[in-house]
Amino acid sequence: MINRVKLEIQGCKLIIATPEDEEYVLKLGEKLDKQIGSLMAQNDRLSLNECLALCCINYMDGYKKSEDSADRMRSQITEYLEDAAKARIELDETKRELEKVKRQLEMGKKSEE
């Protein structure tokens, strides 16, 4: 289902068609409106377009860093899974070796009797 969400960002009225929940989109719009307002209050020489560009760069930076972080975590998880698989193989080999030693011990006891 597509929702049509009405936003107002720094006096600019928008209608966004989105599958996202209306409340979620409204919160995003409010956050963007506050960021732009804050930038404009800090520097009255910035135009609305310049503030929008700065916000976009900021969000793109955050997105890229999040992507990179997720990639690093996926790599670490892959390494952990490989290590766990190696440990499992070593455990299985150790169990087989233990069983072999137990059988040899039992054979040795029987031959002593």
MODELLER restraints for C-alpha pairs under 7 A, 6 or more apart:
rsr = mdl.restraints
at = mdl.atoms
rsr.add(forms.Gaussian(group=physical.xy_distance, feature=features.Distance(at['CA:1:A'], at['CA:19:A']), mean=5.85, stdev=0.5))
rsr.add(forms.Gaussian(group=physical.xy_distance, feature=features.Distance(at['CA:2:A'], at['CA:17:A']), mean=6.17, stdev=0.5))
rsr.add(forms.Gaussian(group=physical.xy_distance, feature=features.Distance(at['CA:2:A'], at['CA:18:A']), mean=5.24, stdev=0.5))
rsr.add(forms.Gaussian(group=physical.xy_distance, feature=features.Distance(at['CA:2:A'], at['CA:19:A']), mean=4.50, stdev=0.5))
rsr.add(forms.Gaussian(group=physical.xy_distance, feature=features.Distance(at['CA:3:A'], at['CA:17:A']), mean=5.57, stdev=0.5))
rsr.add(forms.Gaussian(group=physical.xy_distance, feature=features.Distance(at['CA:3:A'], at['CA:18:A']), mean=5.24, stdev=0.5))
rsr.add(forms.Gaussian(group=physical.xy_distance, feature=features.Distance(at['CA:3:A'], at['CA:19:A']), mean=5.75, stdev=0.5))
rsr.add(forms.Gaussian(group=physical.xy_distance, feature=features.Distance(at['CA:3:A'], at['CA:20:A']), mean=6.98, stdev=0.5))
rsr.add(forms.Gaussian(group=physical.xy_distance, feature=features.Distance(at['CA:3:A'], at['CA:22:A']), mean=6.65, stdev=0.5))
rsr.add(forms.Gaussian(group=physical.xy_distance, feature=features.Distance(at['CA:4:A'], at['CA:15:A']), mean=6.24, stdev=0.5))
rsr.add(forms.Gaussian(group=physical.xy_distance, feature=features.Distance(at['CA:4:A'], at['CA:16:A']), mean=5.47, stdev=0.5))
rsr.add(forms.Gaussian(group=physical.xy_distance, feature=features.Distance(at['CA:4:A'], at['CA:17:A']), mean=4.50, stdev=0.5))
rsr.add(forms.Gaussian(group=physical.xy_distance, feature=features.Distance(at['CA:4:A'], at['CA:18:A']), mean=6.45, stdev=0.5))
rsr.add(forms.Gaussian(group=physical.xy_distance, feature=features.Distance(at['CA:5:A'], at['CA:15:A']), mean=5.41, stdev=0.5))
rsr.add(forms.Gaussian(group=physical.xy_distance, feature=features.Distance(at['CA:5:A'], at['CA:16:A']), mean=5.10, stdev=0.5))
rsr.add(forms.Gaussian(group=physical.xy_distance, feature=features.Distance(at['CA:5:A'], at['CA:17:A']), mean=6.44, stdev=0.5))
rsr.add(forms.Gaussian(group=physical.xy_distance, feature=features.Distance(at['CA:5:A'], at['CA:22:A']), mean=5.92, stdev=0.5))
rsr.add(forms.Gaussian(group=physical.xy_distance, feature=features.Distance(at['CA:6:A'], at['CA:14:A']), mean=5.72, stdev=0.5))
rsr.add(forms.Gaussian(group=physical.xy_distance, feature=features.Distance(at['CA:6:A'], at['CA:15:A']), mean=4.48, stdev=0.5))
rsr.add(forms.Gaussian(group=physical.xy_distance, feature=features.Distance(at['CA:6:A'], at['CA:16:A']), mean=6.48, stdev=0.5))
rsr.add(forms.Gaussian(group=physical.xy_distance, feature=features.Distance(at['CA:7:A'], at['CA:13:A']), mean=5.76, stdev=0.5))
rsr.add(forms.Gaussian(group=physical.xy_distance, feature=features.Distance(at['CA:7:A'], at['CA:14:A']), mean=5.08, stdev=0.5))
rsr.add(forms.Gaussian(group=physical.xy_distance, feature=features.Distance(at['CA:7:A'], at['CA:15:A']), mean=6.18, stdev=0.5))
rsr.add(forms.Gaussian(group=physical.xy_distance, feature=features.Distance(at['CA:7:A'], at['CA:26:A']), mean=6.70, stdev=0.5))
rsr.add(forms.Gaussian(group=physical.xy_distance, feature=features.Distance(at['CA:7:A'], at['CA:29:A']), mean=6.41, stdev=0.5))
rsr.add(forms.Gaussian(group=physical.xy_distance, feature=features.Distance(at['CA:8:A'], at['CA:14:A']), mean=6.08, stdev=0.5))
rsr.add(forms.Gaussian(group=physical.xy_distance, feature=features.Distance(at['CA:9:A'], at['CA:29:A']), mean=6.77, stdev=0.5))
rsr.add(forms.Gaussian(group=physical.xy_distance, feature=features.Distance(at['CA:9:A'], at['CA:33:A']), mean=4.97, stdev=0.5))
rsr.add(forms.Gaussian(group=physical.xy_distance, feature=features.Distance(at['CA:10:A'], at['CA:33:A']), mean=6.02, stdev=0.5))
rsr.add(forms.Gaussian(group=physical.xy_distance, feature=features.Distance(at['CA:36:A'], at['CA:51:A']), mean=5.76, stdev=0.5))
rsr.add(forms.Gaussian(group=physical.xy_distance, feature=features.Distance(at['CA:36:A'], at['CA:52:A']), mean=6.77, stdev=0.5))
rsr.add(forms.Gaussian(group=physical.xy_distance, feature=features.Distance(at['CA:39:A'], at['CA:51:A']), mean=6.42, stdev=0.5))
rsr.add(forms.Gaussian(group=physical.xy_distance, feature=features.Distance(at['CA:40:A'], at['CA:46:A']), mean=6.15, stdev=0.5))
rsr.add(forms.Gaussian(group=physical.xy_distance, feature=features.Distance(at['CA:40:A'], at['CA:51:A']), mean=6.95, stdev=0.5))
